[in-house]
Amino acid sequence: MRPLMLALAFLFGAPAERPAVGADFFLPDHVKQVGTIRTAGVRESSGIAPCRSDPEIFWTHTDGPRSMLFAIDRKGHARGQVIVSVALFDWEDLASDHKGHLYIADTGNNHLARSQLAVHEIDEPDPVKLPSTLPVRRTWKLSFPKDPFDCESLFLWEGHGYVISKVFNNAKAALYRFPLKTTGEPLVLERVTKLKIDSPVTAADLSRDGKKLAIICKSGAGLLQVDGDLKSAGDFKPVWTKFHHEHIEACCFVPEGLLVTAESREIYLFSGDVFRTATGR
């Protein structure tokens, strides 16, 4: 297998409070800004997941402790919001399964003060008839196998949740997993493999068919062909294209490519054969 390159080329972007425009970014032909998040409550879009019932709708949330799920369209227009009935410490990512559930990654650990992380499962709501609140169905409490680390990514595959450590000072990121069938006592994250990535990972997603793993970092992004074998993600050194826009924070696969959001609210679509998947997300 060979890694696939997520070809990106950015110059430093616009301030967080206004959308980037042509003069601020150089975007390759296969990358375009498709929207700007206009929901006031989403100060920093930290995670994104597609809506299963409407391909034009996406779920997102703001970075931090706010327990609010937002529905937006691809252009960033607000489509609704709902309170999640759980207290969060630092909501960093959002994932979905194929059975109508969303998974909240309360995994931020900026100062390494947390000895446990948490992931919560909720039912994906109907974006047309949003309830006032969403109850939590299940919770996984996660402890570290060794020293604590920060974590801003979550994706699912074959009965496991996967997270990637966000490390600094040229340390290598590592991929960890936990079983989705088991809850109750804190689960010790199982290390799957060390990745050949020494830039802080801010998001990741696995294509629905399990073949492509997208990883977003502060200094670049890459796409690995893993073909359902997540352990193989550590066998190859990703080919990186550097960002100078350092606020890319969330990603999810869509049929025509990879949809990416930034803390500064821009929404990008990375299209072309390298990004497309057989089944989308």
C-alpha positions, 0 to 999 in steps of 0.5 A: 500500500502507498499513502495518498497525499492530501494536496493542500497549499495555503498562505496565512488566512484571514482573522477568525472573525471574518471569512477568508476571501480570494486575496487571503488564500491560494486554493488549488483547483481541487480545493475551494471554500464552499461556505462560512459558518454563520451560527453565532454559537459556533465560535470555533468549529471543532468537529463535523459529521454528516447528517444521515437523513439529509445529505445537505445537513451537517452536525457541528459544535464549538470547541470547549465545554458548551453542550450544544449540537448545531445543524448547518448546511454546506454553505454554513447557514444555520439549520437549528440547534439542540442541547445535549444533556451532559456536562462536558469539559472540552468537546473536541470532535464528533463522529457517527455510526451507521445505526443513527448515533452520534458520538461526542468526543469530550477528549480535550486535555490541553494542560494534561490535567485530566486522568480520564477522557469521555465519549458519549453516544446520543441518538442522531436527531431529525434536523427538521424536528429538533427536540429541545434536549438530547439524552445520552444513551451510553458513556465510555470513560477512558483512561490512559495506558501511560502518561496523559495526552491531549486528543482532538480526534475521534472515528469509528471502525468495526466495533471500536472507537479510535482516537489519536494523541495530539503531541508536541515538540516533534513527538510522534502521534499514536493511534489508540482504540477502545471497544464500543460494546463495553461501558461501566468501569474506565477503559484503558485505551489500547495503543494500536500503532505509532504514526509517522506524524510529528505535527499536532493532530486536530482531526481525523476521519475514516471513509465509510468503507474503511479504506481511507484515513484522513488526518488533519494537523496544524502544519499539514494534512494527509490521506492514508490508504489503510483498507480496513487495517488501522494498524497499517496506518503506522507503516507508512510516512504520510506525504505532507503539504504544509499549511500556513493557515493553522486553524483547520480543526475538523473533517468528514468524508462526503461522496465527492471528497473531504469536507473541512472546517476551521476554527475561523469558521471557513468550510472547504471541500477537497475534491478530486479522485484522491479524496473521493471514496466508493461509498462516501460517508 
